[in-house]
Amino acid sequence: MRVPTTGKECPYFYGDYHRGKHHEECRLLKKSNPPWELKYCISCPVPEITRANACPHMILSGAIKSSLFGLKKRVVVSAYCTKTLQDVENPYLGCSECHPIIDLFKEA
């Protein structure tokens, strides 16, 4: 669903606006502490990750983390591959088992 503040497609955002309702939630951060607010979607990396890597074996999990002095909060995302049963170091690229990375795109 499209996030109203950013205009990006996010598979975890849900908004119910039918017949005057105004219910919005992030299904990735549903049980996070502090509770989810729409302002976290502005800097959330999930839309970019899902646009860059659409691997069906990758599962994303997220949390809201505070900065050093707790002034700024942001969404931190980690990924896990269910095919190789390991944590994914870079969710934008994946685990490189399902979709091997060509040497041309690797950093030197």
C-alpha angles and dihedrals in degrees: 000000000000115000110230097217097049105021091226126130113250123179092207100050117095127185126180112197099154116138096352098315118140108192119148129174143162110229092198093057098032096125099033126132116248094039119255120266129184091248090071090066091069094071099025114128096206098095091052092046093051091046092051098041124027097174110153091211095060117095119195125211126183145190138185110245130188125228123244097289096024094251098119127039125199140173116259117196129198128184137212128195115221093195098056094025094228140112115266113235096201114023091193090064102028128218092306091230098094095036112022116219113239115234089239091068098043118104116246 
